[in-house]
Amino acid sequence: QGEGKLREAKLILVGDGASVKTSLQKRLLNAEAALPAEDTRTRGIEIQDWEFKDGFLAHILDFGGQDVYYLRYIVFF
């Protein structure tokens, strides 16, 4: 049926809690975005799409850094 280029990627942010993963995600999407408050935590996974000018799309997966999430998600990947 023809061929085409898949212009997508996944950017997976993992690390310890409070290691600025969510701040990085927010600033990649909008350089002027306010950073999250220190007392807020990512629960589970937050997924955002980052679109580039030339039709390229990156799916940003921001994983919660708390220890309780590590084993649960590692089993599925």
Distance bins in CASP14 RR format, pairs under 12 A and 6 or more apart:
PFRMAT RR
TARGET T0000
AUTHOR 0000-0000-0000
RMODE 2
METHOD distances of the structure
MODEL  1
5 54 0 0 0 0 0 1 0 0 0 0 0
5 55 0 0 0 0 0 1 0 0 0 0 0
5 56 0 0 0 0 1 0 0 0 0 0 0
5 57 0 0 0 0 0 1 0 0 0 0 0
6 55 0 0 0 0 0 1 0 0 0 0 0
6 56 0 0 0 0 0 1 0 0 0 0 0
6 57 0 0 0 0 1 0 0 0 0 0 0
7 51 0 0 0 0 0 1 0 0 0 0 0
7 52 0 0 0 0 1 0 0 0 0 0 0
7 53 0 0 0 0 0 1 0 0 0 0 0
7 54 1 0 0 1 0 0 0 0 0 0 0
7 55 1 0 1 0 0 0 0 0 0 0 0
7 56 1 0 1 0 0 0 0 0 0 0 0
7 57 1 0 0 1 0 0 0 0 0 0 0
7 58 0 0 0 0 1 0 0 0 0 0 0
7 59 0 0 0 0 0 1 0 0 0 0 0
8 49 0 0 0 0 1 0 0 0 0 0 0
8 50 0 0 0 0 0 1 0 0 0 0 0
8 51 0 0 0 0 0 1 0 0 0 0 0
8 52 0 0 0 0 0 1 0 0 0 0 0
8 55 0 0 0 0 1 0 0 0 0 0 0
8 56 1 0 0 1 0 0 0 0 0 0 0
8 57 1 0 1 0 0 0 0 0 0 0 0
8 58 1 0 0 1 0 0 0 0 0 0 0
8 59 1 0 0 1 0 0 0 0 0 0 0
8 60 0 0 0 0 0 1 0 0 0 0 0
9 49 0 0 0 0 0 1 0 0 0 0 0
9 50 0 0 0 0 1 0 0 0 0 0 0
9 51 0 0 0 0 0 1 0 0 0 0 0
9 52 0 0 0 0 1 0 0 0 0 0 0
9 55 0 0 0 0 0 1 0 0 0 0 0
9 56 1 0 0 1 0 0 0 0 0 0 0
9 57 1 0 0 1 0 0 0 0 0 0 0
9 58 1 0 1 0 0 0 0 0 0 0 0
9 59 1 0 0 1 0 0 0 0 0 0 0
9 60 0 0 0 0 1 0 0 0 0 0 0
9 61 0 0 0 0 0 1 0 0 0 0 0
10 45 0 0 0 0 0 1 0 0 0 0 0
10 47 0 0 0 0 1 0 0 0 0 0 0
10 48 0 0 0 0 0 1 0 0 0 0 0
10 49 0 0 0 0 0 1 0 0 0 0 0
10 50 0 0 0 0 0 1 0 0 0 0 0
10 57 0 0 0 0 0 1 0 0 0 0 0
10 58 1 0 0 1 0 0 0 0 0 0 0
10 59 1 0 1 0 0 0 0 0 0 0 0
10 60 1 0 0 1 0 0 0 0 0 0 0
10 61 1 0 0 1 0 0 0 0 0 0 0
10 62 0 0 0 0 0 1 0 0 0 0 0
10 63 0 0 0 0 0 1 0 0 0 0 0
10 77 0 0 0 0 0 1 0 0 0 0 0
11 21 0 0 0 0 0 1 0 0 0 0 0
11 24 0 0 0 0 1 0 0 0 0 0 0
11 25 0 0 0 0 1 0 0 0 0 0 0
11 28 0 0 0 0 1 0 0 0 0 0 0
11 29 0 0 0 0 0 1 0 0 0 0 0
11 47 0 0 0 0 0 1 0 0 0 0 0
11 48 0 0 0 0 1 0 0 0 0 0 0
11 49 0 0 0 0 0 1 0 0 0 0 0
11 50 1 0 0 1 0 0 0 0 0 0 0
11 56 0 0 0 0 0 1 0 0 0 0 0
11 57 0 0 0 0 0 1 0 0 0 0 0
11 58 1 0 1 0 0 0 0 0 0 0 0
11 59 1 0 0 1 0 0 0 0 0 0 0
11 60 1 0 1 0 0 0 0 0 0 0 0
11 61 1 0 0 1 0 0 0 0 0 0 0
11 62 0 0 0 0 1 0 0 0 0 0 0
11 63 0 0 0 0 0 1 0 0 0 0 0
12 21 0 0 0 0 1 0 0 0 0 0 0
12 24 0 0 0 0 0 1 0 0 0 0 0
12 25 0 0 0 0 0 1 0 0 0 0 0
12 45 0 0 0 0 1 0 0 0 0 0 0
12 46 0 0 0 0 0 1 0 0 0 0 0
12 47 0 0 0 0 0 1 0 0 0 0 0
12 58 0 0 0 0 0 1 0 0 0 0 0
12 59 0 0 0 0 1 0 0 0 0 0 0
12 60 0 0 0 0 1 0 0 0 0 0 0
12 61 1 0 1 0 0 0 0 0 0 0 0
12 62 0 0 0 0 1 0 0 0 0 0 0
12 63 1 0 0 1 0 0 0 0 0 0 0
12 64 0 0 0 0 0 1 0 0 0 0 0
12 73 0 0 0 0 0 1 0 0 0 0 0
12 77 0 0 0 0 1 0 0 0 0 0 0
13 19 0 0 0 0 1 0 0 0 0 0 0
13 20 0 0 0 0 1 0 0 0 0 0 0
13 21 1 0 1 0 0 0 0 0 0 0 0
13 22 1 0 0 1 0 0 0 0 0 0 0
13 23 0 0 0 0 0 1 0 0 0 0 0
13 24 1 0 0 1 0 0 0 0 0 0 0
13 25 1 0 0 1 0 0 0 0 0 0 0
13 26 0 0 0 0 0 1 0 0 0 0 0
13 27 0 0 0 0 0 1 0 0 0 0 0
13 28 0 0 0 0 1 0 0 0 0 0 0
13 42 0 0 0 0 1 0 0 0 0 0 0
13 45 0 0 0 0 1 0 0 0 0 0 0
13 46 0 0 0 0 1 0 0 0 0 0 0
13 47 0 0 0 0 0 1 0 0 0 0 0
13 48 0 0 0 0 0 1 0 0 0 0 0
13 50 0 0 0 0 0 1 0 0 0 0 0
13 58 0 0 0 0 0 1 0 0 0 0 0
13 59 0 0 0 0 0 1 0 0 0 0 0
13 60 1 0 0 1 0 0 0 0 0 0 0
13 61 1 0 0 1 0 0 0 0 0 0 0
13 62 1 0 1 0 0 0 0 0 0 0 0
13 63 1 0 0 1 0 0 0 0 0 0 0
13 64 0 0 0 0 1 0 0 0 0 0 0
13 65 0 0 0 0 1 0 0 0 0 0 0
14 21 1 0 0 1 0 0 0 0 0 0 0
14 22 0 0 0 0 0 1 0 0 0 0 0
14 24 0 0 0 0 0 1 0 0 0 0 0
14 25 0 0 0 0 0 1 0 0 0 0 0
14 42 0 0 0 0 0 1 0 0 0 0 0
14 44 0 0 0 0 0 1 0 0 0 0 0
14 45 0 0 0 0 1 0 0 0 0 0 0
14 60 0 0 0 0 0 1 0 0 0 0 0
14 61 0 0 0 0 1 0 0 0 0 0 0
14 62 0 0 0 0 1 0 0 0 0 0 0
14 63 1 0 1 0 0 0 0 0 0 0 0
14 64 0 0 0 0 1 0 0 0 0 0 0
14 65 1 0 0 1 0 0 0 0 0 0 0
14 66 0 0 0 0 0 1 0 0 0 0 0
14 69 0 0 0 0 1 0 0 0 0 0 0
14 70 0 0 0 0 1 0 0 0 0 0 0
14 73 0 0 0 0 1 0 0 0 0 0 0
14 74 0 0 0 0 1 0 0 0 0 0 0
14 77 0 0 0 0 0 1 0 0 0 0 0
15 21 1 0 0 1 0 0 0 0 0 0 0
15 22 0 0 0 0 0 1 0 0 0 0 0
15 24 0 0 0 0 0 1 0 0 0 0 0
15 42 0 0 0 0 0 1 0 0 0 0 0
15 62 0 0 0 0 0 1 0 0 0 0 0
15 63 1 0 0 1 0 0 0 0 0 0 0
15 64 0 0 0 0 1 0 0 0 0 0 0
15 65 1 0 1 0 0 0 0 0 0 0 0
15 66 0 0 0 0 0 1 0 0 0 0 0
15 67 0 0 0 0 0 1 0 0 0 0 0
15 69 0 0 0 0 0 1 0 0 0 0 0
15 70 0 0 0 0 1 0 0 0 0 0 0
15 73 0 0 0 0 0 1 0 0 0 0 0
16 41 0 0 0 0 0 1 0 0 0 0 0
16 42 0 0 0 0 0 1 0 0 0 0 0
16 63 0 0 0 0 0 1 0 0 0 0 0
16 64 0 0 0 0 1 0 0 0 0 0 0
16 65 1 0 0 1 0 0 0 0 0 0 0
16 66 0 0 0 0 1 0 0 0 0 0 0
16 67 0 0 0 0 1 0 0 0 0 0 0
16 69 0 0 0 0 0 1 0 0 0 0 0
16 70 0 0 0 0 1 0 0 0 0 0 0
17 23 0 0 0 0 0 1 0 0 0 0 0
17 38 0 0 0 0 0 1 0 0 0 0 0
17 40 0 0 0 0 0 1 0 0 0 0 0
17 41 1 0 0 1 0 0 0 0 0 0 0
17 42 0 0 0 0 1 0 0 0 0 0 0
17 43 0 0 0 0 0 1 0 0 0 0 0
17 44 0 0 0 0 0 1 0 0 0 0 0
17 62 0 0 0 0 0 1 0 0 0 0 0
17 63 0 0 0 0 1 0 0 0 0 0 0
17 64 1 0 0 1 0 0 0 0 0 0 0
17 65 1 1 0 0 0 0 0 0 0 0 0
17 66 1 0 0 1 0 0 0 0 0 0 0
17 67 0 0 0 0 1 0 0 0 0 0 0
17 68 0 0 0 0 0 1 0 0 0 0 0
17 69 0 0 0 0 1 0 0 0 0 0 0
17 70 0 0 0 0 0 1 0 0 0 0 0
18 36 0 0 0 0 0 1 0 0 0 0 0
18 37 0 0 0 0 0 1 0 0 0 0 0
18 38 1 0 0 1 0 0 0 0 0 0 0
18 39 0 0 0 0 0 1 0 0 0 0 0
18 40 0 0 0 0 0 1 0 0 0 0 0
18 41 0 0 0 0 1 0 0 0 0 0 0
18 42 0 0 0 0 0 1 0 0 0 0 0
18 64 0 0 0 0 0 1 0 0 0 0 0
18 65 0 0 0 0 1 0 0 0 0 0 0
18 66 0 0 0 0 1 0 0 0 0 0 0
19 41 0 0 0 0 0 1 0 0 0 0 0
19 42 0 0 0 0 0 1 0 0 0 0 0
19 62 0 0 0 0 0 1 0 0 0 0 0
19 63 0 0 0 0 0 1 0 0 0 0 0
19 64 0 0 0 0 1 0 0 0 0 0 0
19 65 1 0 0 1 0 0 0 0 0 0 0
19 66 0 0 0 0 0 1 0 0 0 0 0
20 26 0 0 0 0 1 0 0 0 0 0 0
20 27 0 0 0 0 1 0 0 0 0 0 0
20 28 0 0 0 0 0 1 0 0 0 0 0
20 35 0 0 0 0 1 0 0 0 0 0 0
20 36 0 0 0 0 1 0 0 0 0 0 0
20 38 0 0 0 0 0 1 0 0 0 0 0
20 42 0 0 0 0 0 1 0 0 0 0 0
20 62 0 0 0 0 0 1 0 0 0 0 0
20 65 0 0 0 0 0 1 0 0 0 0 0
21 27 0 0 0 0 0 1 0 0 0 0 0
21 28 0 0 0 0 0 1 0 0 0 0 0
21 35 0 0 0 0 0 1 0 0 0 0 0
21 36 0 0 0 0 0 1 0 0 0 0 0
21 41 0 0 0 0 0 1 0 0 0 0 0
21 42 1 0 0 1 0 0 0 0 0 0 0
21 44 0 0 0 0 0 1 0 0 0 0 0
21 45 0 0 0 0 0 1 0 0 0 0 0
21 46 0 0 0 0 1 0 0 0 0 0 0
21 48 0 0 0 0 0 1 0 0 0 0 0
21 60 0 0 0 0 1 0 0 0 0 0 0
21 61 0 0 0 0 1 0 0 0 0 0 0
21 62 1 0 1 0 0 0 0 0 0 0 0
21 63 1 0 0 1 0 0 0 0 0 0 0
21 64 1 0 0 1 0 0 0 0 0 0 0
21 65 1 0 0 1 0 0 0 0 0 0 0
21 66 0 0 0 0 0 1 0 0 0 0 0
22 28 0 0 0 0 0 1 0 0 0 0 0
22 29 0 0 0 0 0 1 0 0 0 0 0
22 33 0 0 0 0 0 1 0 0 0 0 0
22 34 0 0 0 0 0 1 0 0 0 0 0
22 35 0 0 0 0 1 0 0 0 0 0 0
22 36 1 0 1 0 0 0 0 0 0 0 0
22 37 0 0 0 0 0 1 0 0 0 0 0
22 38 0 0 0 0 0 1 0 0 0 0 0
22 40 1 0 0 1 0 0 0 0 0 0 0
22 41 0 0 0 0 1 0 0 0 0 0 0
22 42 1 0 1 0 0 0 0 0 0 0 0
22 43 0 0 0 0 0 1 0 0 0 0 0
22 44 0 0 0 0 0 1 0 0 0 0 0
22 45 0 0 0 0 0 1 0 0 0 0 0
22 46 1 0 0 1 0 0 0 0 0 0 0
22 48 0 0 0 0 0 1 0 0 0 0 0
22 60 0 0 0 0 0 1 0 0 0 0 0
22 61 0 0 0 0 0 1 0 0 0 0 0
22 62 1 0 1 0 0 0 0 0 0 0 0
22 63 0 0 0 0 1 0 0 0 0 0 0
22 64 0 0 0 0 1 0 0 0 0 0 0
22 65 0 0 0 0 1 0 0 0 0 0 0
23 29 0 0 0 0 0 1 0 0 0 0 0
23 30 0 0 0 0 0 1 0 0 0 0 0
23 33 0 0 0 0 1 0 0 0 0 0 0
23 34 0 0 0 0 1 0 0 0 0 0 0
23 35 1 0 1 0 0 0 0 0 0 0 0
23 36 1 0 0 1 0 0 0 0 0 0 0
23 37 0 0 0 0 0 1 0 0 0 0 0
23 38 0 0 0 0 0 1 0 0 0 0 0
23 40 0 0 0 0 0 1 0 0 0 0 0
23 42 0 0 0 0 0 1 0 0 0 0 0
23 62 0 0 0 0 1 0 0 0 0 0 0
24 31 0 0 0 0 0 1 0 0 0 0 0
24 33 0 0 0 0 0 1 0 0 0 0 0
24 35 0 0 0 0 1 0 0 0 0 0 0
24 36 0 0 0 0 0 1 0 0 0 0 0
24 42 0 0 0 0 0 1 0 0 0 0 0
24 46 0 0 0 0 0 1 0 0 0 0 0
24 48 0 0 0 0 0 1 0 0 0 0 0
24 50 0 0 0 0 0 1 0 0 0 0 0
24 60 0 0 0 0 1 0 0 0 0 0 0
24 62 0 0 0 0 1 0 0 0 0 0 0
25 33 0 0 0 0 1 0 0 0 0 0 0
25 35 0 0 0 0 0 1 0 0 0 0 0
25 36 0 0 0 0 1 0 0 0 0 0 0
25 42 0 0 0 0 1 0 0 0 0 0 0
25 45 0 0 0 0 0 1 0 0 0 0 0
25 46 1 0 0 1 0 0 0 0 0 0 0
25 47 0 0 0 0 1 0 0 0 0 0 0
25 48 1 0 0 1 0 0 0 0 0 0 0
25 49 0 0 0 0 0 1 0 0 0 0 0
25 50 0 0 0 0 1 0 0 0 0 0 0
25 58 0 0 0 0 0 1 0 0 0 0 0
25 59 0 0 0 0 0 1 0 0 0 0 0
25 60 1 0 1 0 0 0 0 0 0 0 0
25 61 0 0 0 0 1 0 0 0 0 0 0
25 62 1 0 1 0 0 0 0 0 0 0 0
25 63 0 0 0 0 0 1 0 0 0 0 0
25 64 0 0 0 0 0 1 0 0 0 0 0
26 32 0 0 0 0 1 0 0 0 0 0 0
26 33 1 0 1 0 0 0 0 0 0 0 0
26 34 1 0 0 1 0 0 0 0 0 0 0
26 35 1 0 0 1 0 0 0 0 0 0 0
26 36 1 0 0 1 0 0 0 0 0 0 0
26 37 0 0 0 0 0 1 0 0 0 0 0
26 40 0 0 0 0 0 1 0 0 0 0 0
26 42 0 0 0 0 0 1 0 0 0 0 0
26 46 0 0 0 0 1 0 0 0 0 0 0
26 48 0 0 0 0 1 0 0 0 0 0 0
26 50 0 0 0 0 0 1 0 0 0 0 0
26 60 0 0 0 0 1 0 0 0 0 0 0
26 62 0 0 0 0 1 0 0 0 0 0 0
27 33 1 0 0 1 0 0 0 0 0 0 0
27 34 0 0 0 0 1 0 0 0 0 0 0
27 35 1 0 0 1 0 0 0 0 0 0 0
27 36 0 0 0 0 0 1 0 0 0 0 0
27 48 0 0 0 0 0 1 0 0 0 0 0
27 50 0 0 0 0 0 1 0 0 0 0 0
27 60 0 0 0 0 0 1 0 0 0 0 0
28 48 0 0 0 0 1 0 0 0 0 0 0
28 49 0 0 0 0 0 1 0 0 0 0 0
28 50 1 0 0 1 0 0 0 0 0 0 0
28 51 0 0 0 0 0 1 0 0 0 0 0
28 52 0 0 0 0 0 1 0 0 0 0 0
28 58 0 0 0 0 1 0 0 0 0 0 0
28 59 0 0 0 0 0 1 0 0 0 0 0
28 60 1 0 0 1 0 0 0 0 0 0 0
28 62 0 0 0 0 0 1 0 0 0 0 0
29 46 0 0 0 0 0 1 0 0 0 0 0
29 47 0 0 0 0 0 1 0 0 0 0 0
29 48 1 0 0 1 0 0 0 0 0 0 0
29 49 0 0 0 0 1 0 0 0 0 0 0
29 50 1 0 1 0 0 0 0 0 0 0 0
29 51 0 0 0 0 1 0 0 0 0 0 0
29 52 0 0 0 0 0 1 0 0 0 0 0
29 58 0 0 0 0 1 0 0 0 0 0 0
29 59 0 0 0 0 0 1 0 0 0 0 0
29 60 1 0 0 1 0 0 0 0 0 0 0
29 62 0 0 0 0 0 1 0 0 0 0 0
30 48 0 0 0 0 0 1 0 0 0 0 0
30 50 0 0 0 0 0 1 0 0 0 0 0
30 51 0 0 0 0 0 1 0 0 0 0 0
33 48 0 0 0 0 0 1 0 0 0 0 0
34 40 0 0 0 0 0 1 0 0 0 0 0
36 42 0 0 0 0 1 0 0 0 0 0 0
36 46 0 0 0 0 0 1 0 0 0 0 0
36 62 0 0 0 0 0 1 0 0 0 0 0
40 46 0 0 0 0 0 1 0 0 0 0 0
40 64 0 0 0 0 0 1 0 0 0 0 0
41 62 0 0 0 0 0 1 0 0 0 0 0
41 63 0 0 0 0 0 1 0 0 0 0 0
41 64 1 0 0 1 0 0 0 0 0 0 0
41 65 1 0 0 1 0 0 0 0 0 0 0
41 66 1 0 0 1 0 0 0 0 0 0 0
41 67 0 0 0 0 0 1 0 0 0 0 0
41 68 0 0 0 0 0 1 0 0 0 0 0
41 69 0 0 0 0 0 1 0 0 0 0 0
42 48 0 0 0 0 0 1 0 0 0 0 0
42 60 0 0 0 0 0 1 0 0 0 0 0
42 61 0 0 0 0 0 1 0 0 0 0 0
42 62 1 0 1 0 0 0 0 0 0 0 0
42 63 1 0 0 1 0 0 0 0 0 0 0
42 64 1 0 1 0 0 0 0 0 0 0 0
42 65 1 0 0 1 0 0 0 0 0 0 0
42 66 0 0 0 0 1 0 0 0 0 0 0
42 69 0 0 0 0 1 0 0 0 0 0 0
42 73 0 0 0 0 0 1 0 0 0 0 0
43 62 0 0 0 0 0 1 0 0 0 0 0
43 63 0 0 0 0 0 1 0 0 0 0 0
43 64 1 0 0 1 0 0 0 0 0 0 0
43 65 0 0 0 0 1 0 0 0 0 0 0
43 66 0 0 0 0 1 0 0 0 0 0 0
43 68 0 0 0 0 1 0 0 0 0 0 0
43 69 0 0 0 0 1 0 0 0 0 0 0
43 72 0 0 0 0 0 1 0 0 0 0 0
44 61 0 0 0 0 0 1 0 0 0 0 0
44 62 0 0 0 0 1 0 0 0 0 0 0
44 63 1 0 0 1 0 0 0 0 0 0 0
44 64 1 0 1 0 0 0 0 0 0 0 0
44 65 0 0 0 0 1 0 0 0 0 0 0
44 66 0 0 0 0 1 0 0 0 0 0 0
44 68 0 0 0 0 1 0 0 0 0 0 0
44 69 1 0 1 0 0 0 0 0 0 0 0
44 70 0 0 0 0 0 1 0 0 0 0 0
44 72 0 0 0 0 1 0 0 0 0 0 0
44 73 1 0 0 1 0 0 0 0 0 0 0
44 76 0 0 0 0 0 1 0 0 0 0 0
45 59 0 0 0 0 0 1 0 0 0 0 0
45 60 0 0 0 0 0 1 0 0 0 0 0
45 61 1 0 1 0 0 0 0 0 0 0 0
45 62 1 0 0 1 0 0 0 0 0 0 0
45 63 1 0 1 0 0 0 0 0 0 0 0
45 64 1 0 0 1 0 0 0 0 0 0 0
45 65 0 0 0 0 0 1 0 0 0 0 0
45 69 0 0 0 0 1 0 0 0 0 0 0
45 72 0 0 0 0 0 1 0 0 0 0 0
45 73 1 0 0 1 0 0 0 0 0 0 0
45 76 0 0 0 0 0 1 0 0 0 0 0
45 77 0 0 0 0 0 1 0 0 0 0 0
46 59 0 0 0 0 0 1 0 0 0 0 0
46 60 0 0 0 0 1 0 0 0 0 0 0
46 61 1 0 0 1 0 0 0 0 0 0 0
46 62 1 0 1 0 0 0 0 0 0 0 0
46 63 0 0 0 0 1 0 0 0 0 0 0
46 64 0 0 0 0 1 0 0 0 0 0 0
46 65 0 0 0 0 0 1 0 0 0 0 0
47 58 0 0 0 0 0 1 0 0 0 0 0
47 59 1 0 0 1 0 0 0 0 0 0 0
47 60 1 0 0 1 0 0 0 0 0 0 0
47 61 1 0 1 0 0 0 0 0 0 0 0
47 62 1 0 0 1 0 0 0 0 0 0 0
47 63 0 0 0 0 0 1 0 0 0 0 0
47 64 0 0 0 0 0 1 0 0 0 0 0
48 57 0 0 0 0 0 1 0 0 0 0 0
48 58 0 0 0 0 1 0 0 0 0 0 0
48 59 1 0 0 1 0 0 0 0 0 0 0
48 60 1 0 1 0 0 0 0 0 0 0 0
48 61 0 0 0 0 1 0 0 0 0 0 0
48 62 1 0 0 1 0 0 0 0 0 0 0
49 55 0 0 0 0 0 1 0 0 0 0 0
49 56 0 0 0 0 0 1 0 0 0 0 0
49 57 1 0 1 0 0 0 0 0 0 0 0
49 58 1 0 0 1 0 0 0 0 0 0 0
49 59 1 0 1 0 0 0 0 0 0 0 0
49 60 1 0 0 1 0 0 0 0 0 0 0
49 61 0 0 0 0 0 1 0 0 0 0 0
50 56 0 0 0 0 1 0 0 0 0 0 0
50 57 1 0 0 1 0 0 0 0 0 0 0
50 58 1 0 1 0 0 0 0 0 0 0 0
50 59 1 0 0 1 0 0 0 0 0 0 0
50 60 1 0 1 0 0 0 0 0 0 0 0
50 61 0 0 0 0 0 1 0 0 0 0 0
50 62 0 0 0 0 0 1 0 0 0 0 0
51 57 1 0 1 0 0 0 0 0 0 0 0
51 58 0 0 0 0 1 0 0 0 0 0 0
51 59 0 0 0 0 0 1 0 0 0 0 0
51 60 0 0 0 0 0 1 0 0 0 0 0
52 58 1 0 0 1 0 0 0 0 0 0 0
61 73 0 0 0 0 1 0 0 0 0 0 0
61 77 0 0 0 0 0 1 0 0 0 0 0
62 69 0 0 0 0 0 1 0 0 0 0 0
63 69 1 0 0 1 0 0 0 0 0 0 0
63 70 0 0 0 0 1 0 0 0 0 0 0
63 72 0 0 0 0 0 1 0 0 0 0 0
63 73 1 0 0 1 0 0 0 0 0 0 0
63 74 0 0 0 0 0 1 0 0 0 0 0
63 76 0 0 0 0 0 1 0 0 0 0 0
63 77 0 0 0 0 0 1 0 0 0 0 0
64 70 0 0 0 0 1 0 0 0 0 0 0
64 72 0 0 0 0 0 1 0 0 0 0 0
64 73 0 0 0 0 1 0 0 0 0 0 0
65 72 0 0 0 0 0 1 0 0 0 0 0
65 73 0 0 0 0 1 0 0 0 0 0 0
66 72 0 0 0 0 0 1 0 0 0 0 0
66 73 0 0 0 0 0 1 0 0 0 0 0
67 73 0 0 0 0 0 1 0 0 0 0 0
67 74 0 0 0 0 0 1 0 0 0 0 0
69 75 0 0 0 0 0 1 0 0 0 0 0
69 76 0 0 0 0 0 1 0 0 0 0 0
70 76 0 0 0 0 0 1 0 0 0 0 0
70 77 0 0 0 0 0 1 0 0 0 0 0
71 77 0 0 0 0 0 1 0 0 0 0 0
END
